[in-house]
């Protein structure tokens, strides 16, 4: 059975990335600490492996993916 927390982690990652891109780095880093608690072994390198580029889906376009990774970095996500 999948826990509610594990279902929320992807959403929290997008929020952390958004906070990083908005320059709200302290908030993003606080959220990232909570994400690491729920999912300690999921660095940006793993997120890249699961990314499928699809030009018809804005959330999976290369530009959106690049912004997502940049926002995660700003919020303190580990690289690998």
C-alpha positions as CSV (number, residue, x, y, z in Angstrom):
1,X,0.0,0.0,0.0
2,X,1.3,3.4,-1.0
3,X,1.3,6.0,1.8
4,X,-0.2,9.4,1.4
5,X,3.1,11.0,2.1
6,X,4.8,9.2,-0.8
7,X,2.0,10.4,-3.1
8,X,2.5,14.0,-2.0
9,X,6.3,14.1,-2.6
10,X,6.1,14.8,-6.3
11,X,3.8,17.7,-5.7
12,X,6.0,19.0,-2.9
13,X,9.0,18.8,-5.3
14,X,7.2,21.0,-7.8
15,X,6.3,23.5,-5.1
16,X,10.0,23.6,-3.9
17,X,11.1,24.1,-7.5
18,X,8.5,26.9,-7.9
19,X,9.7,28.6,-4.7
20,X,13.3,28.4,-5.9
21,X,12.4,30.0,-9.2
22,X,10.5,32.7,-7.5
23,X,13.5,33.6,-5.4
24,X,11.9,32.4,-2.2
25,X,14.9,30.2,-1.5
26,X,14.6,30.0,2.3
27,X,11.0,28.6,2.0
28,X,12.1,26.2,-0.7
29,X,15.0,25.0,1.4
30,X,12.7,24.4,4.4
31,X,10.3,22.5,2.2
32,X,13.2,20.5,0.7
33,X,14.2,19.4,4.2
34,X,10.7,18.0,4.7
35,X,10.9,16.3,1.3
36,X,14.3,14.7,2.2
37,X,12.6,13.4,5.4
38,X,9.8,11.7,3.3
39,X,12.0,10.6,0.4
40,X,15.7,10.7,1.3
41,X,17.1,9.0,-1.8
42,X,15.6,11.0,-4.6
43,X,18.1,13.5,-5.9
44,X,17.8,15.6,-9.1
45,X,19.6,12.9,-11.0
46,X,16.8,10.5,-10.3
47,X,14.2,13.1,-11.3
48,X,16.0,13.4,-14.7
49,X,15.7,9.7,-15.3
50,X,11.9,9.8,-14.8
51,X,11.4,12.8,-17.1
52,X,9.9,12.1,-20.4
53,X,10.0,15.0,-22.9
54,X,6.6,15.5,-24.6
55,X,6.1,18.7,-26.5
56,X,2.3,18.4,-26.1
57,X,2.4,18.3,-22.3
58,X,3.7,21.6,-20.9
59,X,4.8,20.0,-17.7
60,X,7.0,17.6,-19.6
61,X,8.5,20.0,-22.2
62,X,12.3,20.5,-22.1
63,X,11.9,24.1,-21.0
64,X,9.6,23.2,-18.1
65,X,12.0,20.4,-17.1
66,X,15.0,22.7,-17.2
67,X,13.1,25.3,-15.0
68,X,12.0,22.5,-12.6
69,X,15.6,21.2,-12.2
70,X,16.9,24.8,-11.7
71,X,14.3,25.5,-9.1
72,X,15.1,22.3,-7.2
73,X,18.8,23.3,-7.2
74,X,18.0,26.7,-5.9
75,X,15.9,25.1,-3.1
76,X,18.8,22.9,-2.1
77,X,18.0,19.5,-3.7
78,X,21.0,17.2,-4.0
79,X,22.4,16.6,-7.5
80,X,23.1,12.9,-7.3
